[in-house]
């Protein structure tokens, strides 16, 4: 849904955050969790979230341009 103010957008935003966390966590976290992330894990998480965000922005722009 392409609503940029109000509950539908906020719900979509929250769902995207959850999805990014799940996808990037599964991709980047190997083994046990330490008290802090190594540089490679931090870089992986950052790159993963950035890539995901770019795709989501493109999807949202395409969706909204159709309406």
PQR file with spaces between the fields and no chain letter, atoms N, CA, C, O and H, PARSE charges and radii, in Angstrom:
ATOM       1  N    UNK     1       0.851   -1.172    0.000 -0.4000 1.5000
ATOM       2  CA   UNK     1       0.000    0.000    0.000 -0.0000 2.0000
ATOM       3  C    UNK     1       0.893    1.231    0.000  0.5500 1.7000
ATOM       4  O    UNK     1       1.891    1.274    0.719 -0.5500 1.4000
ATOM       5  N    UNK     2       0.544    2.229   -0.799 -0.4000 1.5000
ATOM       6  CA   UNK     2       1.369    3.416   -0.971 -0.0000 2.0000
ATOM       7  C    UNK     2       0.768    4.612   -0.253  0.5500 1.7000
ATOM       8  O    UNK     2       0.320    5.562   -0.895 -0.5500 1.4000
ATOM       9  H    UNK     2      -0.267    2.194   -1.383  0.4000 1.0000
ATOM      10  N    UNK     3       0.756    4.573    1.023 -0.4000 1.5000
ATOM      11  CA   UNK     3       0.257    5.686    1.820 -0.0000 2.0000
ATOM      12  C    UNK     3       1.428    6.239    2.605  0.5500 1.7000
ATOM      13  O    UNK     3       2.070    5.512    3.363 -0.5500 1.4000
ATOM      14  H    UNK     3       1.120    3.801    1.543  0.4000 1.0000
ATOM      15  N    UNK     4       1.714    7.527    2.430 -0.4000 1.5000
ATOM      16  CA   UNK     4       2.900    8.118    3.057 -0.0000 2.0000
ATOM      17  C    UNK     4       2.579    8.907    4.311  0.5500 1.7000
ATOM      18  O    UNK     4       3.230    9.921    4.562 -0.5500 1.4000
ATOM      19  H    UNK     4       1.192    8.118    1.814  0.4000 1.0000
ATOM      20  N    UNK     5       1.674    8.521    5.055 -0.4000 1.5000
ATOM      21  CA   UNK     5       1.364    9.186    6.314 -0.0000 2.0000
ATOM      22  C    UNK     5       0.231    8.434    6.966  0.5500 1.7000
ATOM      23  O    UNK     5      -0.833    8.277    6.366 -0.5500 1.4000
ATOM      24  H    UNK     5       1.145    7.698    4.852  0.4000 1.0000
ATOM      25  N    UNK     6       0.429    7.979    8.148 -0.4000 1.5000
ATOM      26  CA   UNK     6      -0.620    7.235    8.808 -0.0000 2.0000
ATOM      27  C    UNK     6      -0.245    5.787    9.026  0.5500 1.7000
ATOM      28  O    UNK     6       0.872    5.360    8.733 -0.5500 1.4000
ATOM      29  H    UNK     6       1.293    8.107    8.635  0.4000 1.0000
ATOM      30  N    UNK     7      -1.176    5.064    9.532 -0.4000 1.5000
ATOM      31  CA   UNK     7      -0.942    3.690    9.975 -0.0000 2.0000
ATOM      32  C    UNK     7      -0.420    2.748    8.896  0.5500 1.7000
ATOM      33  O    UNK     7       0.500    1.981    9.178 -0.5500 1.4000
ATOM      34  H    UNK     7      -2.083    5.411    9.770  0.4000 1.0000
ATOM      35  N    UNK     8      -0.963    2.761    7.657 -0.4000 1.5000
ATOM      36  CA   UNK     8      -0.446    1.799    6.663 -0.0000 2.0000
ATOM      37  C    UNK     8       1.052    1.973    6.403  0.5500 1.7000
ATOM      38  O    UNK     8       1.778    0.983    6.311 -0.5500 1.4000
ATOM      39  H    UNK     8      -1.711    3.384    7.427  0.4000 1.0000
ATOM      40  N    UNK     9       1.518    3.203    6.286 -0.4000 1.5000
ATOM      41  CA   UNK     9       2.937    3.446    6.040 -0.0000 2.0000
ATOM      42  C    UNK     9       3.771    3.033    7.245  0.5500 1.7000
ATOM      43  O    UNK     9       4.829    2.424    7.087 -0.5500 1.4000
ATOM      44  H    UNK     9       0.929    4.007    6.362  0.4000 1.0000
ATOM      45  N    UNK    10       3.301    3.361    8.458 -0.4000 1.5000
ATOM      46  CA   UNK    10       4.042    3.005    9.667 -0.0000 2.0000
ATOM      47  C    UNK    10       4.133    1.490    9.812  0.5500 1.7000
ATOM      48  O    UNK    10       5.182    0.969   10.192 -0.5500 1.4000
ATOM      49  H    UNK    10       2.441    3.856    8.587  0.4000 1.0000
ATOM      50  N    UNK    11       3.066    0.791    9.520 -0.4000 1.5000
ATOM      51  CA   UNK    11       3.074   -0.668    9.592 -0.0000 2.0000
ATOM      52  C    UNK    11       4.042   -1.230    8.576  0.5500 1.7000
ATOM      53  O    UNK    11       4.809   -2.142    8.887 -0.5500 1.4000
ATOM      54  H    UNK    11       2.214    1.214    9.211  0.4000 1.0000
ATOM      55  N    UNK    12       4.018   -0.698    7.367 -0.4000 1.5000
ATOM      56  CA   UNK    12       4.925   -1.151    6.320 -0.0000 2.0000
ATOM      57  C    UNK    12       6.375   -0.904    6.718  0.5500 1.7000
ATOM      58  O    UNK    12       7.238   -1.752    6.487 -0.5500 1.4000
ATOM      59  H    UNK    12       3.396    0.043    7.115  0.4000 1.0000
ATOM      60  N    UNK    13       6.642    0.242    7.311 -0.4000 1.5000
ATOM      61  CA   UNK    13       7.991    0.581    7.763 -0.0000 2.0000
ATOM      62  C    UNK    13       8.458   -0.411    8.822  0.5500 1.7000
ATOM      63  O    UNK    13       9.583   -0.905    8.753 -0.5500 1.4000
ATOM      64  H    UNK    13       5.942    0.930    7.499  0.4000 1.0000
ATOM      65  N    UNK    14       7.616   -0.703    9.786 -0.4000 1.5000
ATOM      66  CA   UNK    14       7.965   -1.638   10.850 -0.0000 2.0000
ATOM      67  C    UNK    14       8.216   -3.032   10.268  0.5500 1.7000
ATOM      68  O    UNK    14       9.172   -3.707   10.649 -0.5500 1.4000
ATOM      69  H    UNK    14       6.702   -0.302    9.842  0.4000 1.0000
ATOM      70  N    UNK    15       7.351   -3.455    9.345 -0.4000 1.5000
ATOM      71  CA   UNK    15       7.514   -4.773    8.728 -0.0000 2.0000
ATOM      72  C    UNK    15       8.820   -4.849    7.945  0.5500 1.7000
ATOM      73  O    UNK    15       9.479   -5.889    7.937 -0.5500 1.4000
ATOM      74  H    UNK    15       6.574   -2.906    9.036  0.4000 1.0000
ATOM      75  N    UNK    16       9.196   -3.753    7.286 -0.4000 1.5000
ATOM      76  CA   UNK    16      10.453   -3.709    6.540 -0.0000 2.0000
ATOM      77  C    UNK    16      11.634   -3.832    7.482  0.5500 1.7000
ATOM      78  O    UNK    16      12.585   -4.553    7.183 -0.5500 1.4000
ATOM      79  H    UNK    16       8.660   -2.909    7.292  0.4000 1.0000
ATOM      80  N    UNK    17      11.595   -3.142    8.617 -0.4000 1.5000
ATOM      81  CA   UNK    17      12.682   -3.231    9.599 -0.0000 2.0000
ATOM      82  C    UNK    17      12.838   -4.663   10.099  0.5500 1.7000
ATOM      83  O    UNK    17      13.957   -5.157   10.235 -0.5500 1.4000
ATOM      84  H    UNK    17      10.822   -2.556    8.860  0.4000 1.0000
ATOM      85  N    UNK    18      11.737   -5.317   10.368 -0.4000 1.5000
ATOM      86  CA   UNK    18      11.780   -6.698   10.844 -0.0000 2.0000
ATOM      87  C    UNK    18      12.362   -7.606    9.763  0.5500 1.7000
ATOM      88  O    UNK    18      13.191   -8.469   10.053 -0.5500 1.4000
ATOM      89  H    UNK    18      10.828   -4.916   10.258  0.4000 1.0000
ATOM      90  N    UNK    19      11.932   -7.414    8.529 -0.4000 1.5000
ATOM      91  CA   UNK    19      12.413   -8.236    7.421 -0.0000 2.0000
ATOM      92  C    UNK    19      13.909   -8.040    7.204  0.5500 1.7000
ATOM      93  O    UNK    19      14.644   -9.010    7.017 -0.5500 1.4000
ATOM      94  H    UNK    19      11.259   -6.713    8.293  0.4000 1.0000
ATOM      95  N    UNK    20      14.362   -6.781    7.229 -0.4000 1.5000
ATOM      96  CA   UNK    20      15.792   -6.482    7.058 -0.0000 2.0000
ATOM      97  C    UNK    20      16.597   -7.131    8.170  0.5500 1.7000
ATOM      98  O    UNK    20      17.647   -7.722    7.914 -0.5500 1.4000
ATOM      99  H    UNK    20      13.765   -5.993    7.381  0.4000 1.0000
ATOM     100  N    UNK    21      16.122   -7.028    9.388 -0.4000 1.5000
ATOM     101  CA   UNK    21      16.824   -7.632   10.517 -0.0000 2.0000
ATOM     102  C    UNK    21      16.943   -9.134   10.327  0.5500 1.7000
ATOM     103  O    UNK    21      18.018   -9.701   10.520 -0.5500 1.4000
ATOM     104  H    UNK    21      15.269   -6.548    9.596  0.4000 1.0000
ATOM     105  N    UNK    22      15.850   -9.782    9.951 -0.4000 1.5000
ATOM     106  CA   UNK    22      15.865  -11.233    9.754 -0.0000 2.0000
ATOM     107  C    UNK    22      16.802  -11.649    8.624  0.5500 1.7000
ATOM     108  O    UNK    22      17.618  -12.557    8.782 -0.5500 1.4000
ATOM     109  H    UNK    22      14.977   -9.321    9.794  0.4000 1.0000
ATOM     110  N    UNK    23      16.676  -10.975    7.489 -0.4000 1.5000
ATOM     111  CA   UNK    23      17.480  -11.337    6.311 -0.0000 2.0000
ATOM     112  C    UNK    23      18.965  -11.105    6.589  0.5500 1.7000
ATOM     113  O    UNK    23      19.791  -11.988    6.357 -0.5500 1.4000
ATOM     114  H    UNK    23      16.013  -10.237    7.360  0.4000 1.0000
ATOM     115  N    UNK    24      19.295   -9.923    7.083 -0.4000 1.5000
ATOM     116  CA   UNK    24      20.705   -9.578    7.284 -0.0000 2.0000
ATOM     117  C    UNK    24      21.321  -10.370    8.433  0.5500 1.7000
ATOM     118  O    UNK    24      22.497  -10.731    8.376 -0.5500 1.4000
ATOM     119  H    UNK    24      18.624   -9.206    7.272  0.4000 1.0000
ATOM     120  N    UNK    25      20.547  -10.638    9.459 -0.4000 1.5000
ATOM     121  CA   UNK    25      21.055  -11.438   10.580 -0.0000 2.0000
ATOM     122  C    UNK    25      21.428  -12.832   10.085  0.5500 1.7000
ATOM     123  O    UNK    25      22.513  -13.337   10.373 -0.5500 1.4000
ATOM     124  H    UNK    25      19.592  -10.345    9.505  0.4000 1.0000
ATOM     125  N    UNK    26      20.508  -13.446    9.335 -0.4000 1.5000
ATOM     126  CA   UNK    26      20.767  -14.792    8.820 -0.0000 2.0000
ATOM     127  C    UNK    26      21.965  -14.811    7.876  0.5500 1.7000
ATOM     128  O    UNK    26      22.720  -15.782    7.849 -0.5500 1.4000
ATOM     129  H    UNK    26      19.626  -13.036    9.102  0.4000 1.0000
ATOM     130  N    UNK    27      22.138  -13.751    7.110 -0.4000 1.5000
ATOM     131  CA   UNK    27      23.228  -13.685    6.139 -0.0000 2.0000
ATOM     132  C    UNK    27      24.576  -13.429    6.812  0.5500 1.7000
ATOM     133  O    UNK    27      25.586  -13.991    6.390 -0.5500 1.4000
ATOM     134  H    UNK    27      21.524  -12.962    7.132  0.4000 1.0000
ATOM     135  N    UNK    28      24.609  -12.599    7.837 -0.4000 1.5000
ATOM     136  CA   UNK    28      25.881  -12.085    8.360 -0.0000 2.0000
ATOM     137  C    UNK    28      26.350  -12.692    9.674  0.5500 1.7000
ATOM     138  O    UNK    28      27.551  -12.714    9.942 -0.5500 1.4000
ATOM     139  H    UNK    28      23.789  -12.142    8.180  0.4000 1.0000
ATOM     140  N    UNK    29      25.445  -13.179   10.488 -0.4000 1.5000
ATOM     141  CA   UNK    29      25.824  -13.681   11.811 -0.0000 2.0000
ATOM     142  C    UNK    29      26.093  -15.180   11.716  0.5500 1.7000
ATOM     143  O    UNK    29      25.204  -15.976   11.413 -0.5500 1.4000
ATOM     144  H    UNK    29      24.469  -13.161   10.270  0.4000 1.0000
ATOM     145  N    UNK    30      27.331  -15.531   11.980 -0.4000 1.5000
ATOM     146  CA   UNK    30      27.732  -16.930   11.953 -0.0000 2.0000
ATOM     147  C    UNK    30      28.221  -17.306   13.354  0.5500 1.7000
ATOM     148  O    UNK    30      29.068  -16.622   13.929 -0.5500 1.4000
ATOM     149  H    UNK    30      28.053  -14.884   12.225  0.4000 1.0000
ATOM     150  N    UNK    31      27.695  -18.369   13.879 -0.4000 1.5000
ATOM     151  CA   UNK    31      28.159  -18.827   15.180 -0.0000 2.0000
ATOM     152  C    UNK    31      27.536  -18.058   16.329  0.5500 1.7000
ATOM     153  O    UNK    31      26.446  -17.498   16.210 -0.5500 1.4000
ATOM     154  H    UNK    31      27.007  -18.925   13.412  0.4000 1.0000
ATOM     155  N    UNK    32      28.245  -18.043   17.436 -0.4000 1.5000
ATOM     156  CA   UNK    32      27.711  -17.425   18.642 -0.0000 2.0000
ATOM     157  C    UNK    32      27.865  -15.905   18.610  0.5500 1.7000
ATOM     158  O    UNK    32      28.713  -15.360   17.903 -0.5500 1.4000
ATOM     159  H    UNK    32      29.131  -18.498   17.532  0.4000 1.0000
ATOM     160  N    UNK    33      27.036  -15.254   19.381 -0.4000 1.5000
ATOM     161  CA   UNK    33      27.035  -13.791   19.456 -0.0000 2.0000
ATOM     162  C    UNK    33      28.025  -13.356   20.536  0.5500 1.7000
ATOM     163  O    UNK    33      28.037  -13.891   21.644 -0.5500 1.4000
ATOM     164  H    UNK    33      26.347  -15.696   19.955  0.4000 1.0000
ATOM     165  N    UNK    34      28.844  -12.385   20.189 -0.4000 1.5000
ATOM     166  CA   UNK    34      29.815  -11.823   21.134 -0.0000 2.0000
ATOM     167  C    UNK    34      29.241  -10.535   21.728  0.5500 1.7000
ATOM     168  O    UNK    34      28.116  -10.151   21.409 -0.5500 1.4000
ATOM     169  H    UNK    34      28.835  -11.950   19.289  0.4000 1.0000
ATOM     170  N    UNK    35      30.007   -9.875   22.584 -0.4000 1.5000
ATOM     171  CA   UNK    35      29.535   -8.619   23.181 -0.0000 2.0000
ATOM     172  C    UNK    35      29.507   -7.486   22.164  0.5500 1.7000
ATOM     173  O    UNK    35      28.812   -6.490   22.363 -0.5500 1.4000
ATOM     174  H    UNK    35      30.921  -10.187   22.843  0.4000 1.0000
ATOM     175  N    UNK    36      30.260   -7.630   21.075 -0.4000 1.5000
ATOM     176  CA   UNK    36      30.221   -6.646   19.987 -0.0000 2.0000
ATOM     177  C    UNK    36      30.497   -7.376   18.673  0.5500 1.7000
ATOM     178  O    UNK    36      31.017   -8.491   18.666 -0.5500 1.4000
ATOM     179  H    UNK    36      30.825   -8.440   20.913  0.4000 1.0000
ATOM     180  N    UNK    37      30.145   -6.735   17.573 -0.4000 1.5000
ATOM     181  CA   UNK    37      30.354   -7.338   16.264 -0.0000 2.0000
ATOM     182  C    UNK    37      31.775   -7.095   15.785  0.5500 1.7000
ATOM     183  O    UNK    37      32.356   -6.042   16.047 -0.5500 1.4000
ATOM     184  H    UNK    37      29.722   -5.828   17.578  0.4000 1.0000
ATOM     185  N    UNK    38      32.328   -8.066   15.089 -0.4000 1.5000
ATOM     186  CA   UNK    38      33.627   -7.884   14.449 -0.0000 2.0000
ATOM     187  C    UNK    38      33.449   -6.886   13.301  0.5500 1.7000
ATOM     188  O    UNK    38      32.327   -6.583   12.896 -0.5500 1.4000
ATOM     189  H    UNK    38      31.856   -8.922   14.876  0.4000 1.0000
ATOM     190  N    UNK    39      34.561   -6.388   12.790 -0.4000 1.5000
ATOM     191  CA   UNK    39      34.475   -5.444   11.664 -0.0000 2.0000
ATOM     192  C    UNK    39      33.801   -6.074   10.459  0.5500 1.7000
ATOM     193  O    UNK    39      32.996   -5.432    9.785 -0.5500 1.4000
ATOM     194  H    UNK    39      35.472   -6.634   13.119  0.4000 1.0000
ATOM     195  N    UNK    40      34.128   -7.327   10.188 -0.4000 1.5000
ATOM     196  CA   UNK    40      33.543   -7.983    9.012 -0.0000 2.0000
ATOM     197  C    UNK    40      32.028   -8.170    9.171  0.5500 1.7000
ATOM     198  O    UNK    40      31.279   -7.990    8.210 -0.5500 1.4000
ATOM     199  H    UNK    40      34.783   -7.849   10.736  0.4000 1.0000
ATOM     200  N    UNK    41      31.581   -8.528   10.365 -0.4000 1.5000
ATOM     201  CA   UNK    41      30.146   -8.698   10.602 -0.0000 2.0000
ATOM     202  C    UNK    41      29.446   -7.344   10.525  0.5500 1.7000
ATOM     203  O    UNK    41      28.384   -7.232    9.912 -0.5500 1.4000
ATOM     204  H    UNK    41      32.189   -8.675   11.145  0.4000 1.0000
ATOM     205  N    UNK    42      30.025   -6.324   11.134 -0.4000 1.5000
ATOM     206  CA   UNK    42      29.430   -4.985   11.088 -0.0000 2.0000
ATOM     207  C    UNK    42      29.323   -4.491    9.652  0.5500 1.7000
ATOM     208  O    UNK    42      28.317   -3.893    9.270 -0.5500 1.4000
ATOM     209  H    UNK    42      30.887   -6.415   11.632  0.4000 1.0000
ATOM     210  N    UNK    43      30.354   -4.740    8.862 -0.4000 1.5000
ATOM     211  CA   UNK    43      30.352   -4.343    7.460 -0.0000 2.0000
ATOM     212  C    UNK    43      29.282   -5.111    6.684  0.5500 1.7000
ATOM     213  O    UNK    43      28.559   -4.529    5.876 -0.5500 1.4000
ATOM     214  H    UNK    43      31.171   -5.226    9.172  0.4000 1.0000
ATOM     215  N    UNK    44      29.187   -6.397    6.929 -0.4000 1.5000
ATOM     216  CA   UNK    44      28.183   -7.228    6.272 -0.0000 2.0000
ATOM     217  C    UNK    44      26.771   -6.721    6.596  0.5500 1.7000
ATOM     218  O    UNK    44      25.943   -6.572    5.697 -0.5500 1.4000
ATOM     219  H    UNK    44      29.775   -6.870    7.586  0.4000 1.0000
ATOM     220  N    UNK    45      26.501   -6.461    7.870 -0.4000 1.5000
ATOM     221  CA   UNK    45      25.181   -5.977    8.277 -0.0000 2.0000
ATOM     222  C    UNK    45      24.859   -4.637    7.631  0.5500 1.7000
ATOM     223  O    UNK    45      23.745   -4.414    7.157 -0.5500 1.4000
ATOM     224  H    UNK    45      27.174   -6.582    8.600  0.4000 1.0000
ATOM     225  N    UNK    46      25.838   -3.759    7.618 -0.4000 1.5000
ATOM     226  CA   UNK    46      25.640   -2.431    7.023 -0.0000 2.0000
ATOM     227  C    UNK    46      25.364   -2.538    5.530  0.5500 1.7000
ATOM     228  O    UNK    46      24.423   -1.927    5.024 -0.5500 1.4000
ATOM     229  H    UNK    46      26.743   -3.940    8.003  0.4000 1.0000
ATOM     230  N    UNK    47      26.178   -3.310    4.828 -0.4000 1.5000
ATOM     231  CA   UNK    47      26.000   -3.482    3.385 -0.0000 2.0000
ATOM     232  C    UNK    47      24.676   -4.163    3.062  0.5500 1.7000
ATOM     233  O    UNK    47      23.995   -3.788    2.107 -0.5500 1.4000
ATOM     234  H    UNK    47      26.942   -3.807    5.239  0.4000 1.0000
ATOM     235  N    UNK    48      24.321   -5.143    3.842 -0.4000 1.5000
ATOM     236  CA   UNK    48      23.073   -5.868    3.626 -0.0000 2.0000
ATOM     237  C    UNK    48      21.877   -4.927    3.799  0.5500 1.7000
ATOM     238  O    UNK    48      20.979   -4.892    2.957 -0.5500 1.4000
ATOM     239  H    UNK    48      24.874   -5.447    4.618  0.4000 1.0000
ATOM     240  N    UNK    49      21.874   -4.169    4.891 -0.4000 1.5000
ATOM     241  CA   UNK    49      20.770   -3.242    5.152 -0.0000 2.0000
ATOM     242  C    UNK    49      20.690   -2.171    4.073  0.5500 1.7000
ATOM     243  O    UNK    49      19.598   -1.799    3.641 -0.5500 1.4000
ATOM     244  H    UNK    49      22.603   -4.198    5.575  0.4000 1.0000
ATOM     245  N    UNK    50      21.844   -1.677    3.638 -0.4000 1.5000
ATOM     246  CA   UNK    50      21.882   -0.660    2.590 -0.0000 2.0000
ATOM     247  C    UNK    50      21.307   -1.201    1.283  0.5500 1.7000
ATOM     248  O    UNK    50      20.493   -0.544    0.634 -0.5500 1.4000
ATOM     249  H    UNK    50      22.731   -1.979    3.989  0.4000 1.0000
ATOM     250  N    UNK    51      21.736   -2.395    0.908 -0.4000 1.5000
ATOM     251  CA   UNK    51      21.231   -3.014   -0.317 -0.0000 2.0000
ATOM     252  C    UNK    51      19.729   -3.249   -0.243  0.5500 1.7000
ATOM     253  O    UNK    51      18.998   -3.004   -1.202 -0.5500 1.4000
ATOM     254  H    UNK    51      22.397   -2.928    1.435  0.4000 1.0000
ATOM     255  N    UNK    52      19.289   -3.721    0.900 -0.4000 1.5000
ATOM     256  CA   UNK    52      17.864   -3.989    1.090 -0.0000 2.0000
ATOM     257  C    UNK    52      17.074   -2.691    1.010  0.5500 1.7000
ATOM     258  O    UNK    52      16.020   -2.640    0.376 -0.5500 1.4000
ATOM     259  H    UNK    52      19.883   -3.920    1.679  0.4000 1.0000
ATOM     260  N    UNK    53      17.584   -1.634    1.657 -0.4000 1.5000
ATOM     261  CA   UNK    53      16.896   -0.340    1.669 -0.0000 2.0000
ATOM     262  C    UNK    53      16.789    0.236    0.267  0.5500 1.7000
ATOM     263  O    UNK    53      15.750    0.787   -0.098 -0.5500 1.4000
ATOM     264  H    UNK    53      18.440   -1.675    2.172  0.4000 1.0000
ATOM     265  N    UNK    54      17.840    0.117   -0.516 -0.4000 1.5000
ATOM     266  CA   UNK    54      17.801    0.622   -1.890 -0.0000 2.0000
ATOM     267  C    UNK    54      16.727   -0.089   -2.695  0.5500 1.7000
ATOM     268  O    UNK    54      16.006    0.547   -3.463 -0.5500 1.4000
ATOM     269  H    UNK    54      18.684   -0.331   -0.219  0.4000 1.0000
ATOM     270  N    UNK    55      16.613   -1.384   -2.531 -0.4000 1.5000
ATOM     271  CA   UNK    55      15.574   -2.141   -3.224 -0.0000 2.0000
ATOM     272  C    UNK    55      14.185   -1.761   -2.768  0.5500 1.7000
ATOM     273  O    UNK    55      13.273   -1.651   -3.587 -0.5500 1.4000
ATOM     274  H    UNK    55      17.199   -1.901   -1.907  0.4000 1.0000
ATOM     275  N    UNK    56      14.007   -1.556   -1.471 -0.4000 1.5000
ATOM     276  CA   UNK    56      12.703   -1.180   -0.932 -0.0000 2.0000
ATOM     277  C    UNK    56      12.291    0.202   -1.418  0.5500 1.7000
ATOM     278  O    UNK    56      11.121    0.421   -1.735 -0.5500 1.4000
ATOM     279  H    UNK    56      14.749   -1.646   -0.805  0.4000 1.0000
ATOM     280  N    UNK    57      13.229    1.133   -1.482 -0.4000 1.5000
ATOM     281  CA   UNK    57      12.921    2.481   -1.954 -0.0000 2.0000
ATOM     282  C    UNK    57      12.479    2.420   -3.403  0.5500 1.7000
ATOM     283  O    UNK    57      11.509    3.075   -3.785 -0.5500 1.4000
ATOM     284  H    UNK    57      14.179    0.956   -1.225  0.4000 1.0000
ATOM     285  N    UNK    58      13.183    1.636   -4.216 -0.4000 1.5000
ATOM     286  CA   UNK    58      12.812    1.484   -5.618 -0.0000 2.0000
ATOM     287  C    UNK    58      11.421    0.869   -5.745  0.5500 1.7000
ATOM     288  O    UNK    58      10.608    1.327   -6.548 -0.5500 1.4000
ATOM     289  H    UNK    58      13.971    1.104   -3.906  0.4000 1.0000
ATOM     290  N    UNK    59      11.150   -0.168   -4.954 -0.4000 1.5000
ATOM     291  CA   UNK    59       9.843   -0.821   -4.997 -0.0000 2.0000
ATOM     292  C    UNK    59       8.740    0.150   -4.605  0.5500 1.7000
ATOM     293  O    UNK    59       7.687    0.194   -5.240 -0.5500 1.4000
ATOM     294  H    UNK    59      11.811   -0.539   -4.302  0.4000 1.0000
ATOM     295  N    UNK    60       8.990    0.938   -3.540 -0.4000 1.5000
ATOM     296  CA   UNK    60       7.992    1.888   -3.060 -0.0000 2.0000
ATOM     297  C    UNK    60       7.744    2.973   -4.106  0.5500 1.7000
ATOM     298  O    UNK    60       6.596    3.350   -4.340 -0.5500 1.4000
ATOM     299  H    UNK    60       9.846    0.902   -3.024  0.4000 1.0000
ATOM     300  N    UNK    61       8.796    3.475   -4.734 -0.4000 1.5000
ATOM     301  CA   UNK    61       8.659    4.511   -5.753 -0.0000 2.0000
ATOM     302  C    UNK    61       7.867    3.968   -6.932  0.5500 1.7000
ATOM     303  O    UNK    61       7.002    4.662   -7.466 -0.5500 1.4000
ATOM     304  H    UNK    61       9.729    3.168   -4.544  0.4000 1.0000
ATOM     305  N    UNK    62       8.151    2.731   -7.348 -0.4000 1.5000
ATOM     306  CA   UNK    62       7.421    2.125   -8.465 -0.0000 2.0000
ATOM     307  C    UNK    62       5.947    1.929   -8.100  0.5500 1.7000
ATOM     308  O    UNK    62       5.064    2.197   -8.916 -0.5500 1.4000
ATOM     309  H    UNK    62       8.854    2.167   -6.915  0.4000 1.0000
ATOM     310  N    UNK    63       5.688    1.474   -6.913 -0.4000 1.5000
ATOM     311  CA   UNK    63       4.304    1.254   -6.453 -0.0000 2.0000
ATOM     312  C    UNK    63       3.549    2.566   -6.460  0.5500 1.7000
ATOM     313  O    UNK    63       2.436    2.636   -6.981 -0.5500 1.4000
ATOM     314  H    UNK    63       6.405    1.255   -6.250  0.4000 1.0000
ATOM     315  N    UNK    64       4.127    3.590   -5.897 -0.4000 1.5000
ATOM     316  CA   UNK    64       3.434    4.874   -5.787 -0.0000 2.0000
ATOM     317  C    UNK    64       3.270    5.550   -7.136  0.5500 1.7000
ATOM     318  O    UNK    64       2.312    6.298   -7.332 -0.5500 1.4000
ATOM     319  H    UNK    64       5.031    3.532   -5.474  0.4000 1.0000
ATOM     320  N    UNK    65       4.176    5.310   -8.070 -0.4000 1.5000
ATOM     321  CA   UNK    65       4.049    5.932   -9.388 -0.0000 2.0000
ATOM     322  C    UNK    65       2.907    5.306  -10.192  0.5500 1.7000
ATOM     323  O    UNK    65       2.431    5.889  -11.166 -0.5500 1.4000
ATOM     324  H    UNK    65       4.955    4.703   -7.911  0.4000 1.0000
ATOM     325  N    UNK    66       2.475    4.121   -9.777 -0.4000 1.5000
ATOM     326  CA   UNK    66       1.375    3.443  -10.473 -0.0000 2.0000
ATOM     327  C    UNK    66       0.012    3.970  -10.051  0.5500 1.7000
ATOM     328  O    UNK    66      -0.985    3.736  -10.735 -0.5500 1.4000
ATOM     329  H    UNK    66       2.862    3.647   -8.986  0.4000 1.0000
ATOM     330  N    UNK    67      -0.038    4.679   -8.930 -0.4000 1.5000
ATOM     331  CA   UNK    67      -1.338    5.144   -8.398 -0.0000 2.0000
ATOM     332  C    UNK    67      -1.523    6.618   -8.645  0.5500 1.7000
ATOM     333  O    UNK    67      -2.550    7.182   -8.270 -0.5500 1.4000
ATOM     334  H    UNK    67       0.771    4.870   -8.374  0.4000 1.0000
